[in-house]
């Protein structure tokens, strides 16, 4: 019986040690972040994010151009943080993605020129998690409900962003 009380006291004391608050200063949140993003409704390519309080806006851009082919992915997404923790946060997001592609080719036997142009919008609304994986690096994983190809298709979506948060200068 004494042995069980001793074990219980040691466990209780060790839990109390880990439950103590720390006096470490809270890091000031970074307003600017750069990185990469990929998803059917937030766009694919280079990303820039600006954060103010609980609201964030992210722009994504990927240009590609060769002699007879060009493609542009442009995304603009909005975020609202619901719950902020030390290493993770929960947020709502609304994604917008515009895609444009143009290809030109020539048929070899009659020298006839051809051109195809594809352009559409994708939009989504969903929820996501932001994980801090290093001091200034975060990974966003998102899922939601989306409309594809100018609202002709509806379905689920998945998105991802990897961002480097530029440290704020302290005053």
C-alpha positions in Angstrom: 0.0 0.0 0.0 2.9 2.4 0.8 4.5 1.6 -2.5 1.3 2.5 -4.4 0.9 5.8 -2.5 4.6 6.6 -3.3 4.1 5.8 -7.0 0.9 7.9 -7.0 2.7 10.9 -5.3 5.6 10.7 -7.8 3.2 10.7 -10.8 1.2 13.5 -9.3 4.4 15.6 -8.7 5.7 14.9 -12.2 2.4 16.0 -13.8 2.5 19.2 -11.7 6.0 19.9 -13.0 5.0 19.7 -16.7 1.8 21.7 -16.1 3.7 24.9 -14.9 3.5 28.0 -17.0 6.6 29.3 -18.7 7.5 33.0 -18.7 8.9 32.8 -22.3 7.9 35.8 -24.3 5.2 35.1 -27.0 6.6 35.5 -30.5 5.2 38.4 -32.5 3.3 37.0 -35.4 4.8 37.6 -38.8 2.6 39.6 -41.3 4.4 38.4 -44.5 5.1 34.9 -45.8 6.4 33.5 -49.0 6.4 29.9 -50.3 4.6 27.5 -52.6 1.0 26.4 -52.8 -0.8 23.7 -54.7 -4.5 23.0 -55.1 -7.3 23.0 -57.6 -9.0 26.0 -55.9 -6.1 28.1 -54.4 -3.9 27.9 -57.4 -0.4 26.3 -58.0 2.9 28.0 -57.9 4.7 30.7 -55.9 2.7 32.1 -53.0 2.7 35.3 -51.0 0.6 35.7 -47.8 -0.3 38.8 -45.8 -1.8 38.4 -42.3 -3.6 41.0 -40.3 -4.9 39.9 -36.9 -7.1 36.8 -37.6 -7.5 37.5 -41.3 -5.0 36.5 -44.1 -5.0 36.8 -47.9 -2.8 34.6 -50.1 -1.9 35.2 -53.8 -0.5 32.4 -55.9 1.0 32.7 -59.3 2.6 30.3 -61.8 3.4 31.6 -65.3 4.7 29.2 -68.0 5.5 30.2 -71.6 7.2 28.5 -74.5 7.1 29.2 -78.2 3.8 27.6 -78.9 2.4 27.1 -75.4 1.5 29.3 -72.5 -0.2 28.6 -69.2 -1.1 30.8 -66.2 -2.4 29.8 -62.8 -3.6 32.6 -60.6 -5.0 32.1 -57.2 -6.4 34.4 -54.5 -7.4 32.9 -51.2 -8.8 34.3 -47.9 -8.3 32.8 -44.4 -9.9 33.4 -41.0 -8.3 31.8 -38.0 -10.7 30.2 -35.6 -8.3 28.9 -33.0 -4.6 29.7 -32.6 -2.3 27.4 -30.7 1.5 27.4 -30.2 2.2 25.0 -33.1 -1.1 24.5 -34.8 -4.1 26.6 -35.8 -7.6 25.9 -37.2 -9.0 28.2 -39.9 -11.7 28.7 -42.5 -10.7 29.4 -46.0 -12.2 30.5 -49.3 -10.2 29.8 -52.4 -10.3 31.2 -56.0 -8.3 29.9 -58.9 -8.2 31.1 -62.5 -6.5 28.9 -65.1 -5.6 29.9 -68.6 -3.9 27.8 -71.2 -3.2 28.3 -75.0 -1.5 25.9 -77.3 -0.8 26.4 -81.0 0.4 23.7 -83.4 0.6 23.0 -87.2 -0.5 19.9 -89.0 2.5 18.7 -91.0 0.7 17.5 -94.2 -1.4 20.6 -95.0 0.4 23.3 -93.0 -2.8 24.3 -91.3 -2.5 26.2 -88.0 -4.5 25.1 -85.0 -5.1 26.7 -81.6 -6.7 25.5 -78.4 -7.6 27.9 -75.5 -8.8 26.7 -72.1 -9.8 29.0 -69.4 -11.9 28.4 -66.2 -12.5 29.4 -62.6 -12.5 27.1 -59.5 -13.8 28.2 -56.2 -14.0 26.5 -52.7 -15.0 27.0 -49.1 -13.5 24.8 -46.4 -11.5 24.3 -43.3 -7.8 23.7 -42.7 -5.0 23.2 -40.2 -1.8 25.2 -40.1 1.2 23.3 -38.6 4.4 25.1 -37.6 7.1 22.6 -38.6 10.1 24.8 -38.0 10.5 28.2 -36.3 9.4 30.2 -39.3 8.0 27.5 -41.6 4.4 26.4 -41.7 2.5 23.7 -43.6 -1.2 24.3 -44.3 -3.5 21.4 -45.1 -7.0 22.3 -46.3 -10.1 20.5 -47.4 -13.5 21.7 -48.5 -16.3 21.8 -51.0 -15.5 23.2 -54.4 -17.0 24.2 -57.7 -14.9 23.4 -60.8 -14.9 24.6 -64.4 -17.0 27.7 -64.0 -19.5 26.1 -61.7 -20.2 23.1 -64.0 -18.9 20.5 -61.5 -19.1 20.3 -57.7 -17.1 18.1 -55.4 -14.5 17.9 -52.6 -11.1 19.5 -52.8 -7.7 19.2 -51.0 -5.1 22.0 -50.9 -1.6 22.4 -49.4 0.7 25.4 -48.8 4.3 25.5 -47.5 5.2 29.0 -46.3 8.2 30.7 -44.8 7.2 33.5 -42.4 9.4 36.5 -42.7 10.4 37.5 -39.2 9.0 40.9 -38.0 11.4 43.5 -36.8 11.0 44.3 -33.1 10.7 47.9 -32.0 
